[in-house]
Amino acid sequence: MKKEMLRMERITYREQGIVRLDNFSMTILSGEIFGLVPVNHYGLETLLKLLKQNLPLHYGYVYYREKEVNSWKKPINTVNRISVIQNKSCLAEDLTVADNIFVLRGGFKKWLIRPSLLKKQLSPFLSEIGIEIDADAYVEALTAFQRFVVELLKAVIAGNQLIVLKDISTFISESELFKLHEIIRYYARRGISFLYIASHFEEARQICDRTALMVNGQITKCFSAEDTPPETFPLQSVEDYDKWVRTQFDRAEEEKGRHAIFEIKNLFYRNISNLNIRVSPGECLIVQDLDDSLFGDLIKLLEGEKPKGGEILIEGETYSRKKSRKIGIIQELPLETMIFPHMSYMDNLCFSMDHRLRKIWVSRGIRKSIMQEYEKLLGEEVFEKKISDLTRKEKYDLIYTRILLQKPGVVFCVQPFKGAEVDIRSHIWELLERFQNKGIAVVILAVNLADSLALADRLVRVKHGKVQEVYDKKEFIKLPVNTPWLYLYQEKYALEFQNEKE
């Protein structure tokens, strides 16, 4: 019988009088990969805090490695040896791999650091998982996958027996995710436990022994690997999500061979090698980066950098950022990168309009007209709110409406669903569809395909800076079996695809 690695028993936790976890119970066994799918983010950050530190509880008990470490009766306020690995790296970028793993580890007491010795100590750990990383390399030069491996090794070498992995598929490419799963399974066989937090059940099911559903600070249902899961989770919010996906198939088929509003022709720049992409007005195109090497370079080009070869065309003319705002860009995690907290709501909203309305910053009449036109869409109350008082949904509305007011020909969205809970993801779909209804092309830059396919007319998969595969909507059934919502495409197009094949 396996031992318990972690048991959280009937936890109730409050922050500033608000209940964040309500009768929360979760058990993770030694060597188990336990999946957690949060339908919304309510209580998730609180859970991560309680895993790392034993904060005072309103009620409940926490046991780690079969020892009581926290209780509502006698709060201990100690730190647990549990690692959390997520998109935001905890590594020191200006130090080497070996320094991060050994020197920054708790308990390292040597005054004299010998790099050659650290390199020798690290070598067997890398060899046993079949990964090659230079111990002398600086963290800032590593890929996202290599950084993740370094963080994982740091946790293992530090002796942490429970490692939390949060949304790793959103920053690691599809091919590298399979390698990573093998490493996780290897350490699980050695008795290390993992809490694998994912946005989709399909992803968690690939690797997890059990997978739990978390809603509003509670675990509502748990599936073992042997259980046959339902097509959708038995929750109203997810059922609505499923219905929304299905309605996208009823959209009228667009005409084939439409003119291109945006084109990339034989493009060369850093990691981009002879890239060719085209998108038509109102079309939604997904560009999937299979090796996590494209997006940074492409965004730099769209922001004004000059390519080494090839060209970017918008409405048939060579694109120049200095002369045009015909391309809109919604950055990754836009709530953190695209909102100016010290500016008013209206200033944030009108930020990209001054090329169209020169007097936007001084004319009260123009700004009042904009408020009257969009108050039904955004809500009357938001115009008087401070940015800090906006809800997450209102912030997304602000950012996407700002780009809509810019009136671009094409909008590039970098992983638009990253970090968004289920109800927000559905709303982002609606915001993206609003662009399409206005005839604006949408290009979604994605590492994985979760959520994006619902809107897509085509999928382009890119590796080593060039196009590898192109799929029309009817061909989505050829995609890997773990693709979220794949069964919907199979239902819709399988018979039709088989008839065409025959």
C-alpha positions as CSV (number, residue, x, y, z in Angstrom):
1,M,0.0,0.0,0.0
2,K,1.4,3.4,-1.0
3,K,2.1,6.0,1.6
4,E,0.4,9.4,1.5
5,M,2.6,12.3,0.3
6,L,0.0,15.0,1.0
7,R,-3.4,15.1,2.6
8,M,-5.4,18.3,2.9
9,E,-8.5,17.5,5.0
10,R,-11.6,19.7,5.1
11,I,-9.7,22.9,4.6
12,T,-11.5,26.2,5.0
13,Y,-9.3,29.2,4.4
14,R,-10.3,32.9,4.5
15,E,-8.5,36.0,3.1
16,Q,-9.8,39.3,4.4
17,G,-13.0,37.7,5.5
18,I,-13.6,36.0,2.1
19,V,-13.7,32.2,1.9
20,R,-11.2,31.1,-0.8
21,L,-11.2,27.4,0.0
22,D,-14.3,25.8,1.3
23,N,-14.2,22.3,2.8
24,F,-11.3,21.5,0.4
25,S,-10.0,17.9,0.6
26,M,-7.2,16.4,-1.5
27,T,-4.9,13.4,-1.1
28,I,-1.8,12.7,-3.2
29,L,0.0,9.4,-2.8
30,S,3.8,8.8,-2.9
31,G,4.9,8.5,-6.5
32,E,1.5,9.6,-7.8
33,I,0.9,12.1,-10.6
34,F,-2.3,13.8,-9.5
35,G,-4.1,16.0,-12.0
36,L,-6.1,19.1,-11.0
37,V,-8.4,20.9,-13.6
38,P,-9.7,24.2,-12.2
39,V,-12.9,25.3,-14.0
40,N,-12.3,28.8,-12.6
41,H,-9.3,30.2,-10.8
42,Y,-11.2,30.8,-7.6
43,G,-9.0,29.5,-4.7
44,L,-6.2,28.2,-7.0
45,E,-3.6,30.8,-5.9
46,T,-4.6,30.3,-2.3
47,L,-4.1,26.6,-2.7
48,L,-0.6,27.1,-4.0
49,K,0.2,29.5,-1.1
50,L,-1.0,26.9,1.5
51,L,1.1,24.2,-0.1
52,K,4.3,26.2,0.2
53,Q,3.5,27.8,3.6
54,N,1.4,26.7,6.6
55,L,-0.8,29.8,7.0
56,P,-3.5,30.0,9.7
57,L,-6.6,28.0,8.7
58,H,-10.2,28.7,9.6
59,Y,-10.7,24.9,9.7
60,G,-9.0,21.7,8.6
61,Y,-5.7,19.8,8.7
62,V,-2.7,19.5,6.4
63,Y,-0.4,16.4,6.4
64,Y,2.8,16.3,4.4
65,R,4.9,13.1,4.2
66,E,2.5,11.6,6.8
67,K,3.2,14.3,9.3
68,E,0.8,17.0,10.5
69,V,2.2,20.3,9.4
70,N,-0.8,22.6,9.8
71,S,-4.0,22.6,11.8
72,W,-6.8,25.1,12.6
73,K,-6.1,24.3,16.3
74,K,-2.4,25.2,16.3
75,P,-1.1,27.1,13.2
76,I,2.6,26.5,12.7
77,N,3.4,29.0,10.0
78,T,6.3,27.0,8.7
79,V,7.5,26.5,5.1
80,N,7.0,23.1,3.4
81,R,9.6,21.7,1.1
82,I,7.3,21.7,-1.9
83,S,8.3,23.2,-5.3
84,V,5.9,25.1,-7.7
85,I,7.0,25.3,-11.3
86,Q,5.0,27.6,-13.6
87,N,5.4,30.0,-16.5
88,K,7.2,32.6,-14.4
89,S,10.6,31.1,-13.7
90,C,12.1,31.3,-10.2
91,L,15.6,30.9,-11.6
92,A,18.3,33.6,-11.4
93,E,18.8,34.5,-15.1
94,D,22.3,36.0,-14.6
95,L,23.7,32.8,-13.0
96,T,24.7,29.5,-14.6
97,V,22.6,26.3,-14.5
98,A,24.9,24.7,-11.9
99,D,24.8,27.8,-9.7
100,N,21.0,27.8,-9.8
101,I,20.7,24.2,-8.9
102,F,23.4,23.9,-6.2
103,V,24.6,27.3,-4.9
104,L,21.0,28.7,-4.5
105,R,19.8,25.6,-2.8
106,G,19.0,25.8,0.8
107,G,21.7,24.2,2.9
108,F,24.6,25.1,0.6
109,K,27.3,26.3,3.0
110,K,30.5,26.3,1.0
111,W,32.5,29.5,0.9
112,L,34.6,28.4,-2.1
113,I,32.6,27.6,-5.2
114,R,34.3,25.2,-7.7
115,P,32.4,25.2,-11.0
116,S,34.2,22.1,-12.2
117,L,33.0,20.1,-9.2
118,L,29.4,21.4,-9.6
119,K,29.4,20.4,-13.2
120,K,30.6,16.9,-12.3
121,Q,27.9,16.6,-9.7
122,L,25.2,17.7,-12.2
123,S,26.2,15.3,-15.0
124,P,24.7,12.1,-13.6
125,F,21.3,13.8,-13.0
126,L,21.2,15.0,-16.6
127,S,22.3,11.6,-17.9
128,E,19.7,9.6,-16.1
129,I,16.9,11.6,-17.7
130,G,18.6,11.7,-21.1
131,I,18.9,15.5,-21.3
132,E,21.9,17.6,-22.5
133,I,22.2,21.0,-20.9
134,D,25.6,22.8,-20.4
135,A,26.1,23.3,-16.7
136,D,28.0,26.5,-17.4
137,A,25.3,28.0,-19.6
138,Y,23.5,31.1,-18.3
139,V,19.8,30.7,-17.6
140,E,18.9,33.7,-19.7
141,A,20.2,31.8,-22.8
142,L,18.1,28.6,-22.2
143,T,14.9,27.6,-24.0
144,A,11.6,27.4,-22.1
145,F,12.0,23.6,-22.0
146,Q,15.5,23.7,-20.7
147,R,14.5,26.2,-18.0
148,F,11.8,23.8,-16.9
149,V,14.2,20.9,-16.7
150,V,16.6,23.0,-14.6
151,E,13.8,23.9,-12.2
152,L,12.7,20.3,-12.0
153,L,16.3,19.1,-11.3
154,K,16.7,21.9,-8.7
155,A,13.6,20.6,-6.9
156,V,14.7,17.0,-7.0
157,I,18.3,17.7,-5.9
158,A,16.9,19.8,-3.0
159,G,15.0,16.7,-1.8
160,N,11.5,18.1,-2.4
161,Q,9.1,15.1,-2.6
162,L,6.1,17.0,-4.0
163,I,6.4,19.1,-7.1
164,V,3.6,21.3,-8.4
165,L,3.4,21.8,-12.2
166,K,1.1,24.7,-13.3
167,D,-0.1,25.1,-16.9
168,I,3.2,23.8,-18.3
169,S,1.7,23.1,-21.8
170,T,1.2,26.9,-22.3
171,F,4.9,27.6,-22.5
172,I,6.4,24.3,-23.6
173,S,6.0,23.0,-27.2
174,E,4.0,19.9,-28.1
175,S,7.1,17.8,-29.0
176,E,8.9,18.8,-25.8
177,L,5.8,18.1,-23.7
178,F,6.1,14.4,-24.5
179,K,9.8,14.4,-23.4
180,L,8.8,16.2,-20.2
181,H,6.1,13.6,-19.5
182,E,8.7,10.9,-19.7
183,I,10.9,12.7,-17.2
184,I,8.0,13.2,-14.8
185,R,7.1,9.5,-15.0
186,Y,10.7,8.6,-14.3
187,Y,10.8,10.6,-11.1
188,A,7.3,9.4,-10.1
189,R,8.7,5.8,-10.3
190,R,11.3,7.0,-7.8
191,G,8.7,8.0,-5.3
192,I,8.4,11.8,-6.1
193,S,4.8,13.0,-6.3
194,F,3.4,15.6,-8.7
195,L,0.4,17.9,-8.7
196,Y,-0.3,18.5,-12.4
197,I,-2.5,21.6,-12.8
198,A,-4.0,21.8,-16.4
199,S,-6.7,23.7,-18.1
200,H,-8.1,20.7,-19.9
201,F,-9.0,17.2,-18.9
202,E,-7.6,15.8,-22.1
203,E,-4.1,17.1,-21.2
204,A,-4.2,15.8,-17.6
205,R,-5.5,12.4,-18.7
206,Q,-2.4,11.8,-20.8
207,I,-0.1,11.5,-17.8
208,C,-2.1,11.6,-14.5
209,D,-3.0,8.6,-12.3
210,R,-6.1,10.5,-11.0
211,T,-7.6,13.8,-12.0
212,A,-9.8,16.0,-9.9
213,L,-12.1,18.9,-10.9
214,M,-11.9,22.1,-8.8
215,V,-14.7,24.6,-8.8
216,N,-15.1,27.7,-6.5
217,G,-12.5,26.5,-4.1
218,Q,-13.7,22.9,-3.8
219,I,-12.9,19.5,-5.3
220,T,-16.2,18.3,-6.8
221,K,-15.2,15.1,-8.6
222,C,-12.2,12.9,-9.0
223,F,-11.5,10.4,-11.9
224,S,-9.0,7.6,-11.9
225,A,-7.0,6.7,-15.0
226,E,-9.3,3.6,-15.4
227,D,-12.6,5.5,-15.3
228,T,-14.4,6.3,-18.5
229,P,-14.8,10.1,-18.4
230,P,-17.9,11.8,-19.7
231,E,-17.7,13.8,-22.9
232,T,-18.0,17.0,-20.7
233,F,-17.7,17.5,-17.0
234,P,-21.2,17.5,-15.3
235,L,-21.2,21.2,-14.6
236,Q,-23.4,23.9,-16.2
237,S,-20.4,26.2,-16.9
238,V,-18.6,23.5,-18.9
239,E,-21.8,22.3,-20.6
240,D,-22.3,25.9,-21.8
241,Y,-18.7,25.9,-23.0
242,D,-19.3,22.7,-25.0
243,K,-22.4,24.1,-26.6
244,W,-20.5,27.3,-27.5
245,V,-17.9,25.1,-29.3
246,R,-20.6,23.3,-31.2
247,T,-22.3,26.4,-32.4
248,Q,-19.1,27.5,-34.3
249,F,-19.6,24.6,-36.7
250,D,-22.9,26.2,-37.8
251,R,-21.2,29.2,-39.1
252,A,-21.5,29.6,-42.9
253,E,-18.6,28.2,-44.9
254,E,-16.5,31.1,-46.2
255,E,-15.7,31.4,-49.9
256,K,-12.5,29.7,-50.9
257,G,-9.8,31.6,-52.7
258,R,-10.5,35.0,-51.1
259,H,-7.9,37.7,-51.5
260,A,-5.3,37.9,-48.7
261,I,-5.5,40.9,-46.3
262,F,-2.1,39.9,-44.8
263,E,0.8,37.9,-46.2
264,I,4.2,36.7,-45.2
265,K,6.4,35.8,-48.2
266,N,9.7,33.9,-48.0
267,L,10.5,35.5,-44.6
268,F,13.9,35.1,-43.0
269,Y,14.8,36.6,-39.6
270,R,16.8,34.9,-36.8
271,N,14.8,31.6,-36.1
272,I,12.4,32.2,-39.0
273,S,13.4,30.4,-42.2
274,N,11.5,30.9,-45.4
275,L,8.1,31.3,-43.7
276,N,5.0,31.7,-45.9
277,I,1.6,32.6,-44.4
278,R,-1.5,34.2,-45.7
279,V,-4.9,35.1,-44.1
280,S,-8.1,36.6,-45.6
281,P,-10.5,39.2,-44.2
282,G,-12.6,37.7,-41.4
283,E,-10.7,34.5,-41.4
284,C,-9.3,32.9,-38.2
285,L,-5.9,31.2,-38.6
286,I,-4.0,29.4,-35.9
287,V,-0.2,29.3,-36.2
288,Q,1.1,26.6,-33.9
289,D,4.8,26.9,-32.9
290,L,6.0,23.3,-32.5
291,D,9.4,24.1,-31.1
292,D,8.8,27.4,-29.3
293,S,11.1,29.4,-31.5
294,L,8.9,31.6,-33.7
295,F,6.6,34.0,-31.8
296,G,9.2,36.3,-30.2
297,D,10.9,36.9,-33.6
298,L,7.6,37.3,-35.5
299,I,6.3,39.9,-33.0
300,K,9.5,41.9,-33.3
301,L,9.0,42.0,-37.0
302,L,5.4,43.2,-36.6
303,E,6.6,45.8,-34.2
304,G,9.0,47.3,-36.7
305,E,12.2,45.2,-37.0
306,K,13.4,44.6,-40.6
307,P,13.6,41.1,-41.9
308,K,16.8,39.6,-43.4
309,G,14.9,38.4,-46.4
310,G,11.3,38.2,-47.7
311,E,8.5,40.6,-47.0
312,I,5.4,41.3,-45.0
313,L,2.4,42.6,-46.9
314,I,-0.8,44.2,-45.5
315,E,-3.5,45.0,-48.1
316,G,-1.0,44.2,-50.8
317,E,1.6,46.8,-49.6
318,T,4.8,46.3,-47.8
319,Y,4.2,46.7,-44.1
320,S,5.9,49.5,-42.1
321,R,5.0,49.9,-38.4
322,K,6.0,53.6,-38.5
323,K,3.4,54.4,-41.2
324,S,0.6,52.1,-40.3
325,R,-1.6,50.6,-37.5
326,K,-3.2,48.2,-39.9
327,I,-1.9,45.3,-37.7
328,G,-3.1,44.9,-34.2
329,I,-1.2,42.9,-31.6
330,I,-2.7,41.4,-28.4
331,Q,0.2,40.3,-26.3
332,E,0.5,37.2,-24.2
333,L,-1.1,37.7,-20.7
334,P,-2.5,41.1,-21.8
335,L,-3.9,42.0,-18.4
336,E,-0.3,42.3,-17.3
337,T,1.3,43.8,-20.4
338,M,-1.4,45.9,-22.2
339,I,-3.1,48.0,-19.4
340,F,-1.7,51.2,-18.1
341,P,-2.8,51.3,-14.4
342,H,-2.1,55.0,-13.9
343,M,-4.1,56.1,-16.9
344,S,-7.9,56.5,-16.9
345,Y,-10.2,54.0,-18.5
346,M,-10.9,56.3,-21.5
347,D,-7.2,57.0,-22.0
348,N,-6.6,53.3,-22.0
349,L,-9.4,52.7,-24.4
350,C,-8.4,55.4,-26.9
351,F,-4.7,54.7,-26.8
352,S,-4.5,53.3,-30.3
353,M,-6.9,55.8,-32.0
354,D,-4.9,59.0,-32.5
355,H,-3.9,57.9,-36.0
356,R,-7.6,58.1,-36.9
357,L,-8.8,61.0,-34.7
358,R,-6.0,63.5,-34.2
359,K,-8.0,65.4,-31.5
360,I,-8.9,62.4,-29.4
361,W,-6.8,63.6,-26.5
362,V,-8.2,67.1,-26.3
363,S,-11.8,66.8,-27.7
364,R,-14.4,66.1,-25.0
365,G,-17.0,65.8,-27.7
366,I,-15.2,62.9,-29.5
367,R,-14.6,61.0,-26.2
368,K,-18.2,61.5,-25.2
369,S,-19.3,60.1,-28.5
370,I,-17.2,57.0,-28.0
371,M,-18.6,56.5,-24.6
372,Q,-22.2,56.7,-25.9
373,E,-21.4,54.3,-28.7
374,Y,-19.8,51.6,-26.5
375,E,-21.6,51.9,-23.2
376,K,-24.0,49.2,-24.1
377,L,-21.1,46.9,-25.0
378,L,-18.8,47.7,-22.1
379,G,-21.3,48.9,-19.5
380,E,-22.0,52.5,-18.3
381,E,-20.2,52.1,-15.0
382,V,-16.7,51.2,-16.3
383,F,-15.9,54.6,-17.7
384,E,-15.8,56.0,-14.1
385,K,-13.9,53.1,-12.6
386,K,-10.2,53.1,-11.7
387,I,-8.3,50.5,-13.6
388,S,-7.5,48.7,-10.4
389,D,-11.2,48.3,-9.7
390,L,-12.0,46.5,-13.0
391,T,-12.9,42.9,-13.0
392,R,-10.9,40.5,-15.2
393,K,-13.7,40.4,-17.7
394,E,-13.9,44.2,-17.8
395,K,-10.1,44.4,-18.4
396,Y,-10.4,41.9,-21.3
397,D,-13.2,44.0,-22.8
398,L,-11.0,47.1,-22.5
399,I,-8.1,45.6,-24.3
400,Y,-10.0,44.0,-27.1
401,T,-12.2,47.0,-27.7
402,R,-9.2,49.2,-27.9
403,I,-7.8,47.1,-30.7
404,L,-11.3,47.1,-32.3
405,L,-11.3,50.9,-32.3
406,Q,-7.8,50.9,-33.9
407,K,-9.6,49.3,-37.0
408,P,-6.7,47.0,-38.1
409,G,-6.9,44.7,-41.1
410,V,-5.5,41.8,-39.0
411,V,-5.1,41.1,-35.3
412,F,-2.3,38.9,-33.9
413,C,-3.2,37.3,-30.6
414,V,-0.3,35.6,-28.7
415,Q,-1.8,32.6,-26.7
416,P,-5.0,34.5,-25.9
417,F,-6.4,31.8,-23.6
418,K,-3.3,31.4,-21.4
419,G,-4.1,31.9,-17.8
420,A,-7.8,32.3,-18.4
421,E,-10.5,30.3,-16.6
422,V,-13.4,28.6,-18.4
423,D,-15.9,31.5,-18.3
424,I,-13.2,34.0,-19.4
425,R,-12.1,31.7,-22.2
426,S,-15.7,31.6,-23.5
427,H,-15.7,35.4,-23.4
428,I,-12.4,35.7,-25.2
429,W,-13.9,33.6,-28.0
430,E,-16.8,36.1,-28.3
431,L,-14.3,39.0,-28.4
432,L,-12.3,37.3,-31.1
433,E,-15.4,36.5,-33.1
434,R,-16.3,40.3,-32.9
435,F,-13.2,41.0,-34.9
436,Q,-14.2,38.4,-37.5
437,N,-17.7,39.9,-37.7
438,K,-16.1,43.2,-38.6
439,G,-14.1,41.6,-41.4
440,I,-10.9,41.7,-39.4
441,A,-8.6,38.7,-39.8
442,V,-7.5,36.9,-36.6
443,V,-4.2,35.1,-36.3
444,I,-3.8,33.1,-33.1
445,L,-0.2,32.3,-32.2
446,A,-0.4,29.2,-30.0
447,V,2.0,26.6,-28.5
448,N,-0.8,24.1,-27.9
449,L,-4.3,23.9,-29.5
450,A,-6.4,24.1,-26.4
451,D,-9.5,26.3,-27.1
452,S,-8.2,27.9,-30.2
453,L,-9.6,25.4,-32.7
454,A,-13.2,26.4,-31.9
455,L,-12.8,29.6,-34.0
456,A,-10.2,28.4,-36.5
457,D,-10.8,28.1,-40.2
458,R,-7.3,26.9,-40.8
459,L,-4.3,25.6,-38.8
460,V,-0.7,26.1,-39.8
461,R,1.9,24.2,-37.9
462,V,5.4,25.7,-37.9
463,K,8.7,24.1,-37.0
464,H,12.3,25.5,-37.2
465,G,10.8,28.7,-38.6
466,K,9.0,27.2,-41.6
467,V,5.6,25.7,-42.3
468,Q,5.4,21.9,-41.8
469,E,1.7,21.2,-42.1
470,V,-1.5,23.0,-43.1
471,Y,-5.0,21.8,-42.1
472,D,-8.4,23.1,-43.2
473,K,-11.2,22.8,-40.6
474,K,-12.5,19.5,-42.1
475,E,-9.0,18.0,-41.6
476,F,-8.8,18.8,-37.9
477,I,-9.9,15.1,-37.2
478,K,-6.3,14.1,-38.2
479,L,-4.9,15.9,-35.2
480,P,-3.4,14.1,-32.2
481,V,-6.1,12.3,-30.1
482,N,-5.3,14.4,-27.0
483,T,-6.4,17.6,-28.7
484,P,-9.2,19.3,-26.6
485,W,-12.7,19.1,-28.2
486,L,-11.4,16.7,-30.9
487,Y,-14.5,14.5,-30.6
488,L,-16.6,17.4,-31.8
489,Y,-14.7,17.6,-35.1
490,Q,-14.9,13.8,-35.4
491,E,-18.7,14.0,-35.0
492,K,-19.0,16.8,-37.5
493,Y,-16.6,15.8,-40.2
494,A,-15.6,12.1,-39.9
495,L,-18.3,10.8,-42.2
496,E,-17.8,13.6,-44.8
497,F,-14.1,13.1,-44.7
498,Q,-14.4,9.4,-45.2
499,N,-16.7,9.9,-48.2
500,E,-14.2,12.3,-49.8
501,K,-11.4,9.8,-49.2
502,E,-13.4,7.0,-51.0
